[in-house]
Amino acid sequence: MDMMDIKGLCFDKDGTLFDFAATWEAWAKAFLLRLSAGDMATATRIGNTIEFDMIREKFAPTSVVIAGTAKEVADALLPHVPHLSPAALLEVLNEEAERAPQRPAVPLAPLLSEFRAQGLRLGLATNDAESPARAHLAQAGVTEMFDFIAGYDSGFGGKPAPGQLLAFAAHVGLMPDQVVMVGDSTHDLQAGRAAGMTTIGVLTGPATQDQLAGLADAILPDIGHLPSWLATRNAAEPRPAS
């Protein structure tokens, strides 16, 4: 692929735009205590279902929360909260997600403004629901910088399937090979590969460099390194003769 033709960036949200642990460990503790009416023992037992340690306030690397959709998390929890319907449980998860604290991985507004100034189209593809995703972007003051925002419930499916990514490309009138998918999980990069996009892994989520290496065209410490990566790759491309 000619890197000079990159015209769009599609970002994952959690672990990519925002620090994963700061957001989702607080979210898990809050909703588990809510489901358990404040009883720590019950919250701990339910938390074990999604591999969340209430004492350490940490997820195991294999937790469904790390890369799964909100519905997949709800499905795992449902047998342990029989007093709630599937719809009611999902509502609790989404309500707490909207309230979850957001810590940007880097200052987002100046970075995204830089991309916009370069004429890049920007998309968001998350396995979170769309409503919390929009709430999180609004908290950071960057909603309007995105041309396209999709959650797992927006009608395009969830990752690792490529539906969200292909919908972004179609929405902004780009071919998939003109788009870079940027994410912190194997689901993100698998979706990017399936869509025919360049894939960039970042290390601001739970996944390690070794876990991402086989799926990423490049791995960066965080999204703040994207401008220099793009500039370096573009500078390396041969220029047509004048």
Secondary structure, 3 states (H helix, E strand, C coil): CCHHHCCEEEECCECCCECHHHHHHHHHHHHHHHHCCCCHHHHHHHHHHCCEECCCCEECCCCHHHHCCHHHHHHHHHHHCCCCCHHHHHHHHHHHHHHCCCCECCCHHHHHHHHHHCCCEEEEECCCCHHHHHHHHHHHCCHHHCCEEECCCCCCCCCCCCHHHHHHHHHCCCCHHHEEEEECCHHHHHHHHHHCCEEEEECCCCCCHHHHHCCCCEEECCHHHHHHHHHHHHHHCCCCCC
